[in-house]
């Protein structure tokens, strides 16, 4: 198939792609924004190197699949062919792009602030839809921004590209009608709210420390706050200034046990994940299935950590905790509070951003859920 036929086929399979964006997808084809060598990060199955020179058909197949294409590893210090290391720049999966742009829902003439230029593809889609003069895209990595400028020029577009920290936005062009964020965000920068018109929309992959990310639509209220709801799970690279570091803790663990199965906490629905993230917002987690049906959960914060180990041969679950806090006790308490509310789903929860910080709420912003 030709590239145009591939675009049509891909667009037809994306439920979230609104008709008004289809022309942009053809006019700003994704293949102009993917380097000759990149890493295809498929949702199912292992990732793979795609090389346009070695296998142009396989390269095009990957570009026009619903998969993220990783274009940089370890901030450019690792050869993309390795496929190992931290993914630090990419072209997001088309399905996610379609959904985010649909939620952004700009009017003709709207001015857009994009956080994270990446390859430049979404900046190009926005520029085609709204005009180059109405799109400002901020990228922290100068080399990534320069490559995006070249890609955009090949597609016939030249939106304003800014090299800088996206966390501070771009005040020179404010206020904006829409803010489109293409990286995961743990703590919402209030600068984005300040730079959005009252009634304007911020679409952001909110990525709390606990259990994955959530595509979130926030509306600027006009009083320095923005509030909104969650619209499905996503997995995005983090804003560089919010990347996590593992703590270096010392000292003996306090031993205890629990009847609560940590697998229930980890594998609970998305509503539980959001509620727990709201109740214990500074706690990270990682988990792994192990041989023989065993399961291990690690929790940590800046000053504490916990190790929780399930084994099918024992009714009680082993718990080790150290530091000033008992993180497993906090996590278990948060999960059981969610259960006591009737296990509300993601659709009943929301997020509000204020100058003092973010908070999660249940049913209404007037009902924040807070740590006891």
C-alpha positions as CSV (number, residue, x, y, z in Angstrom):
1,X,0.0,0.0,0.0
2,X,1.0,3.6,-0.5
3,X,1.5,5.9,2.5
4,X,-1.8,7.5,1.8
5,X,-3.6,4.2,1.7
6,X,-1.9,3.2,5.0
7,X,-3.1,6.4,6.6
8,X,-6.6,5.8,5.5
9,X,-6.5,2.2,6.8
10,X,-5.0,3.3,10.2
11,X,-7.5,6.2,10.5
12,X,-10.4,3.8,9.9
13,X,-9.4,1.6,12.8
14,X,-9.0,4.4,15.3
15,X,-12.4,4.9,17.0
16,X,-11.2,8.1,18.7
17,X,-10.2,9.9,15.5
18,X,-12.8,12.7,14.8
19,X,-13.6,13.4,11.1
20,X,-12.3,17.0,11.4
21,X,-8.8,15.6,12.1
22,X,-8.6,13.2,9.1
23,X,-7.5,15.8,6.6
24,X,-4.6,16.7,9.0
25,X,-3.5,13.1,9.2
26,X,-3.2,12.9,5.4
27,X,-1.6,16.4,5.1
28,X,0.9,15.8,7.9
29,X,1.8,12.2,7.4
30,X,3.5,10.4,10.3
31,X,6.3,9.0,8.2
32,X,7.8,12.4,7.7
33,X,8.4,12.6,11.5
34,X,10.0,9.2,12.1
35,X,13.8,8.7,11.7
36,X,15.2,6.0,9.5
37,X,16.2,4.0,12.6
38,X,13.8,3.9,15.5
39,X,12.4,1.4,18.1
40,X,8.8,0.2,17.7
41,X,7.3,-0.2,21.1
42,X,4.3,-2.4,20.5
43,X,1.7,-2.9,23.3
44,X,1.7,-6.7,22.7
45,X,4.9,-8.5,22.2
46,X,8.5,-7.4,22.3
47,X,9.7,-4.1,20.9
48,X,11.8,-4.1,17.7
49,X,14.2,-2.0,15.8
50,X,12.8,-0.6,12.5
51,X,15.3,0.4,9.8
52,X,14.1,2.1,6.7
53,X,17.2,1.3,4.7
54,X,17.3,-2.4,5.6
55,X,13.5,-3.0,5.3
56,X,11.4,-0.1,4.1
57,X,8.1,-2.0,4.1
58,X,8.6,-3.2,7.7
59,X,9.5,0.4,8.6
60,X,6.3,1.7,7.0
61,X,4.2,-1.1,8.6
62,X,5.5,0.1,12.0
63,X,5.0,3.8,11.3
64,X,1.4,3.2,10.3
65,X,0.5,0.8,13.1
66,X,-1.1,1.9,16.3
67,X,2.2,1.8,18.2
68,X,4.5,4.3,19.9
69,X,7.8,4.8,18.0
70,X,10.7,5.5,20.4
71,X,13.2,7.9,18.8
72,X,15.6,8.5,21.7
73,X,17.1,6.4,24.6
74,X,18.7,7.8,27.8
75,X,18.5,11.4,26.5
76,X,20.4,10.4,23.4
77,X,23.4,8.7,25.1
78,X,22.3,5.2,24.0
79,X,22.1,3.9,20.5
80,X,18.4,3.4,19.6
81,X,19.3,-0.1,18.2
82,X,20.0,-1.3,21.8
83,X,16.3,-1.0,22.7
84,X,17.3,-0.9,26.3
85,X,17.4,2.0,28.7
86,X,15.0,4.8,29.5
87,X,12.7,5.9,26.6
88,X,13.2,9.7,26.5
89,X,11.6,10.8,23.3
90,X,9.0,9.2,21.0
91,X,6.1,9.6,18.6
92,X,3.1,8.6,20.6
93,X,0.8,5.8,19.4
94,X,-1.7,7.2,16.9
95,X,-4.7,5.9,19.0
96,X,-3.6,8.0,21.9
97,X,-2.9,11.0,19.7
98,X,-6.4,10.7,18.2
99,X,-8.0,10.5,21.6
100,X,-6.0,13.4,23.1
101,X,-6.7,15.7,20.1
102,X,-10.4,14.8,20.2
103,X,-10.5,15.8,23.9
104,X,-8.5,19.0,23.2
105,X,-11.3,19.9,20.7
106,X,-10.0,23.3,19.6
107,X,-12.1,25.9,17.8
108,X,-10.9,27.5,14.6
109,X,-8.4,30.2,15.5
110,X,-7.6,28.8,19.0
111,X,-4.1,29.4,20.3
112,X,-2.4,26.2,21.5
113,X,0.5,25.6,23.9
114,X,2.1,22.2,23.5
115,X,4.4,20.8,26.2
116,X,6.8,18.3,24.6
117,X,7.5,18.8,20.9
118,X,9.1,15.3,20.5
119,X,9.2,14.4,16.8
120,X,7.0,17.4,15.9
121,X,4.1,15.3,14.6
122,X,1.4,16.5,16.9
123,X,2.6,20.1,16.5
124,X,2.3,19.6,12.8
125,X,-1.3,18.2,13.1
126,X,-2.3,21.2,15.3
127,X,-0.6,23.6,12.9
128,X,-2.4,22.2,9.9
129,X,-5.7,22.4,11.7
130,X,-5.2,25.9,13.3
131,X,-2.4,27.6,11.5
132,X,1.3,27.8,12.3
133,X,0.9,31.2,14.0
134,X,-1.5,29.7,16.6
135,X,0.7,26.8,17.8
136,X,3.6,27.1,20.3
137,X,5.5,23.9,21.2
138,X,8.0,23.7,24.0
139,X,10.8,21.1,24.1
140,X,13.5,20.8,26.7
141,X,16.0,18.9,24.5
142,X,17.6,21.2,21.9
143,X,18.6,18.3,19.6
144,X,15.1,16.9,19.7
145,X,13.6,20.4,19.0
146,X,16.0,20.9,16.0
147,X,15.0,17.5,14.5
148,X,11.4,18.4,15.0
149,X,11.9,21.7,13.1
150,X,13.4,19.8,10.2
151,X,10.5,17.3,10.2
152,X,7.9,20.1,10.3
153,X,9.6,21.9,7.5
154,X,9.3,18.8,5.3
155,X,5.6,18.8,6.0
156,X,5.3,22.5,5.1
157,X,4.8,23.8,8.6
158,X,6.6,26.2,11.0
159,X,4.9,26.6,14.3
160,X,6.7,28.5,17.0
161,X,9.2,26.0,18.6
162,X,10.7,27.0,21.9
163,X,13.6,25.2,23.6
164,X,13.0,25.4,27.3
165,X,11.5,23.6,30.4
166,X,7.9,22.8,29.6
167,X,7.1,22.9,33.3
168,X,7.1,26.7,33.1
169,X,5.1,26.9,29.9
170,X,5.7,29.9,27.6
171,X,4.3,33.0,29.2
172,X,5.2,35.2,26.1
173,X,2.3,33.7,24.2
174,X,-0.3,33.5,27.0
175,X,-3.2,33.2,27.5
176,X,-3.8,30.1,25.5
177,X,-7.2,28.5,24.6
178,X,-5.8,25.0,24.8
179,X,-2.8,23.3,26.4
180,X,-1.7,20.0,24.9
181,X,0.7,18.0,27.1
182,X,2.6,15.1,25.5
183,X,4.5,13.8,28.6
184,X,3.5,12.3,31.9
185,X,3.1,14.7,34.8
186,X,3.1,13.7,38.5
187,X,2.5,17.1,39.9
188,X,0.7,19.6,37.7
189,X,2.7,22.8,37.1
190,X,0.5,25.7,38.0
191,X,2.1,27.8,35.3
192,X,-0.1,25.9,32.8
193,X,-3.3,27.0,34.6
194,X,-2.1,30.6,34.8
195,X,-1.4,30.6,31.1
196,X,-4.8,29.2,30.1
197,X,-7.8,31.4,29.4
198,X,-10.9,31.0,31.7
199,X,-12.8,28.1,30.2
200,X,-9.8,26.9,28.4
201,X,-8.8,23.2,28.3
202,X,-5.7,21.4,29.4
203,X,-5.3,17.8,28.2
204,X,-2.6,16.1,30.2
205,X,-1.4,12.5,30.9
206,X,-1.6,12.7,34.7
207,X,0.9,10.1,35.9
208,X,0.8,9.8,39.7
209,X,3.5,7.9,41.6
210,X,1.1,4.9,42.1
211,X,0.1,2.7,39.2
212,X,0.1,4.2,35.8
213,X,-1.2,7.2,34.0
214,X,-4.7,8.7,33.2
215,X,-5.6,10.9,30.3
216,X,-7.1,13.9,32.0
217,X,-9.1,16.9,30.8
218,X,-8.9,20.0,33.0
219,X,-10.9,23.2,32.5
220,X,-9.5,26.5,33.8
221,X,-12.1,28.0,36.1
222,X,-10.7,31.5,36.0
223,X,-9.9,31.8,39.7
224,X,-6.4,30.2,39.5
225,X,-7.7,26.7,39.5
226,X,-8.5,24.0,36.9
227,X,-10.6,21.0,37.4
228,X,-11.7,18.0,35.4
229,X,-12.1,14.2,35.0
230,X,-10.1,11.2,33.8
231,X,-10.6,9.7,30.3
232,X,-8.8,6.4,30.2
233,X,-5.4,4.9,31.0
234,X,-2.2,6.0,29.2
235,X,1.6,5.4,29.5
236,X,3.8,8.4,28.8
237,X,7.4,9.4,29.4
238,X,7.7,11.7,32.4
239,X,8.3,15.4,32.3
240,X,12.1,15.5,32.8
241,X,12.0,17.6,35.9
242,X,9.6,15.0,37.5
243,X,11.5,11.8,36.9
244,X,11.7,9.6,39.9
245,X,14.8,8.6,41.8
246,X,15.1,5.5,44.0
247,X,15.8,6.4,47.7
248,X,19.0,5.3,49.4
249,X,17.8,4.2,52.8
250,X,19.6,2.5,55.6
251,X,18.6,0.9,58.8
252,X,16.7,-2.2,60.0
253,X,13.3,-3.2,58.8
254,X,10.4,-3.5,61.2
255,X,8.8,-6.9,60.6
256,X,5.1,-7.5,60.6
257,X,2.4,-9.3,58.5
258,X,-1.0,-8.7,57.0
259,X,-4.0,-10.6,55.8
260,X,-4.6,-8.2,52.9
261,X,-3.4,-9.7,49.7
262,X,-1.1,-7.2,48.0
263,X,-2.2,-8.6,44.6
264,X,-5.7,-7.3,45.3
265,X,-4.3,-3.8,45.8
266,X,-2.1,-3.8,42.7
267,X,-4.6,-5.5,40.4
268,X,-7.6,-3.5,41.5
269,X,-9.6,-1.3,39.0
270,X,-8.4,2.1,37.9
271,X,-10.7,3.8,40.4
272,X,-8.7,2.3,43.2
273,X,-5.4,3.4,41.7
274,X,-6.6,7.0,41.4
275,X,-8.1,7.0,44.9
276,X,-4.9,5.5,46.4
277,X,-2.8,8.0,44.5
278,X,-4.9,10.8,46.0
279,X,-4.7,9.5,49.5
280,X,-1.0,8.7,49.6
281,X,0.3,10.9,46.7
282,X,4.0,10.7,47.5
283,X,4.3,6.9,47.6
284,X,5.8,5.0,44.6
285,X,5.3,1.3,43.9
286,X,6.8,-1.5,41.8
287,X,5.7,-5.2,41.8
288,X,6.5,-8.5,40.2
289,X,5.1,-12.0,39.9
290,X,7.6,-14.6,41.0
291,X,8.1,-18.3,40.7
292,X,5.7,-20.7,42.4
293,X,2.8,-18.1,42.4
294,X,4.7,-15.8,44.7
295,X,4.3,-12.0,44.4
296,X,6.4,-9.1,45.6
297,X,5.5,-5.5,46.1
298,X,8.0,-2.7,46.9
299,X,6.9,0.7,48.1
300,X,9.0,3.8,48.7
301,X,8.9,7.5,49.4
302,X,11.7,10.0,50.1
303,X,12.3,8.8,53.6
304,X,10.7,5.3,53.9
305,X,10.3,2.0,52.1
306,X,8.4,-1.2,52.5
307,X,8.7,-4.8,51.1
308,X,5.5,-6.9,51.0
309,X,5.8,-10.6,49.9
310,X,3.0,-12.9,49.2
311,X,3.5,-16.7,49.1
312,X,0.6,-19.1,48.5
313,X,1.7,-21.5,51.2
314,X,1.0,-18.9,54.0
315,X,-2.2,-17.3,55.1
316,X,-0.4,-14.2,56.3
317,X,1.7,-11.9,54.0
318,X,5.2,-10.9,55.2
319,X,5.7,-7.2,55.6
320,X,9.0,-5.3,56.1
321,X,8.9,-1.5,56.7
322,X,11.6,1.0,57.6
323,X,12.0,4.8,57.9
324,X,9.7,7.3,59.6
325,X,6.5,5.9,58.0
326,X,4.8,2.5,57.6
327,X,4.1,2.7,53.9
328,X,2.3,-0.6,53.6
329,X,0.0,0.3,56.4
330,X,-0.8,3.6,54.6
331,X,-1.3,1.9,51.3
332,X,-3.5,-0.8,52.8
333,X,-5.6,1.9,54.6
334,X,-6.0,3.9,51.4
335,X,-7.1,0.9,49.4
336,X,-9.6,-0.2,52.1
337,X,-11.1,3.4,52.3
338,X,-11.8,3.1,48.6
339,X,-13.5,-0.3,49.2
340,X,-15.6,1.3,52.0
341,X,-16.8,4.0,49.6
342,X,-18.3,1.3,47.4
343,X,-15.3,0.8,45.1
344,X,-16.1,3.8,42.9
345,X,-14.8,3.7,39.3
346,X,-12.6,6.1,37.5
347,X,-15.6,7.9,36.1
348,X,-16.6,9.2,39.6
349,X,-13.2,10.6,40.3
350,X,-11.6,13.9,39.2
351,X,-8.6,16.1,39.7
352,X,-8.3,19.8,40.7
353,X,-5.2,21.9,40.4
354,X,-4.7,24.9,42.7
355,X,-1.8,27.3,43.3
356,X,-1.1,25.2,46.4
357,X,-1.1,21.8,44.6
358,X,-3.4,19.1,43.2
359,X,-6.1,17.0,44.9
360,X,-8.3,14.1,43.8
361,X,-12.0,14.3,44.5
362,X,-15.0,11.9,44.5
363,X,-18.1,12.9,42.5
364,X,-17.4,16.7,42.9
365,X,-14.5,19.0,43.6
366,X,-16.3,19.9,46.8
367,X,-15.6,16.4,48.0
368,X,-11.8,16.1,48.1
369,X,-10.2,12.8,49.2
370,X,-7.4,13.5,51.6
371,X,-5.0,11.5,53.7
372,X,-6.2,11.2,57.3
